[in-house]
Amino acid sequence: MKRSELKTILKPLIKQCVREALLEEGVLSSVVAEVVRGVSQPLVENKQTFSPDDSKRQTLLEQQRRRIEEEKYQRLKEQKRKILDATGLDSTIFKDVKPLTEGGAPGASPSPGVLADTDPNDSGVDISGIMALGGNNWKNLI
């Protein structure tokens, strides 16, 4: 039997069964009744009131967060000290080093552009006096 033949036989049967289940057995009416009951009830906002226990818990959580941050800072400080001890370098070795403005993958080619490797904080060349150099002869110079 082909799929199309099976479909033509089963489709009306399934349609009839679903209709009977929804209408005759009351499934559809009970679903509609539930929806109406849910819609007719007003929505009420539940405002949570915080008890003193909640504020104590919040304070404890804040203290725990601070302690974890302090431990993390101490571990980082200890790690830096170990690196400096292992390398024998002075702790001020990176004193005047500024972080990169933009990074990339190691070994990747630099981003294209004429000023790609120029510090964005560089003031550049002052060209405010360039008009005084030409005076009134700019028309002749062009």
Secondary structure as UniProt FT lines:
FT   HELIX           3..19
FT   HELIX           20..24
FT   HELIX           27..40
FT   HELIX           52..87
FT   TURN            91..96
FT   TURN            106..107
FT   TURN            114..117
FT   TURN            120..121
FT   TURN            128..129
FT   HELIX           130..134
FT   TURN            135..136
FT   HELIX           138..141
//
